[in-house]
Amino acid sequence: MRRLVLLRHGRTAWNDTGRAQGHADVPLDDVGEAQAKAVAPVIAALEPVALWSSDLARAAATARAVGAECDLEPVLDPRLREFDVGPHRTGLTTDEYAAAHPREHAALLAGDIAAIPGRETTDDLLERFLPALTSYADGVGDGQTGVLVSHGAALRVAVPAFLGWGDAPGEGLAVLANCGWVELVHSASVWTGGEARWRMDAWNRVAP
């Protein structure tokens, strides 16, 4: 069996105040740093052999905390970033965005992402994220565990796509907690006729 652990970063001040982060380089706040330190030994107990991370500060800091417990240096990869939410949405709460850019907010509610300047669509994100995730998953050997640190919305879209679940199943998944993680396992199953494939073993696990 092979295992892949996909970890969301710890909390930031913008998480706490409901501000959209996207590609903004927002650091962990004190709570986020504590979350990263708490989850690190739990992840380390799985004995990972590889550690990859988004290059944004909040993810990279979380990955470094995990790496310190695992004696691993995280490989930073910009393909693992969160959705780019566009220049007008970044740093604003939902109410602030609706007031400052009502047309864009209306387009967002209508699902017309192409009408929002600078905002990535789901296809845009998957185009960069899935090749990275697939490559890293392929590099995890039998009996090994790999850890990937990324972002909540990105993982909620990328994981179902990676597993081949079809159109937009992420809507049925709970929002990942800060420093919550997903566990995927690659193994044979009677349900797949003995064929080995990646399956979800857990969603939104959190450290005690």
Buried (B, 14 or more C-beta within 10 A) or exposed (E): EBBBBBBBBBBBBBBEEEBBBBBBEBBBBEBBBBBBBBBBBBBBEBEBBBBBBBBBBBBBBBBBBBBBBBEBEBBBBEBBBBBBBBEBBBBBEEEBBBEEBEEBBEBBEEEEBEEBEEBBBBEEBBEBBBEBBEEBBEEBEEEBBBBBBBBBBBBBBBBBBBBEBEEEBBEEBEEBBBBBBBBBBBBEEEEEEEEBEBBBBEBBBBBE
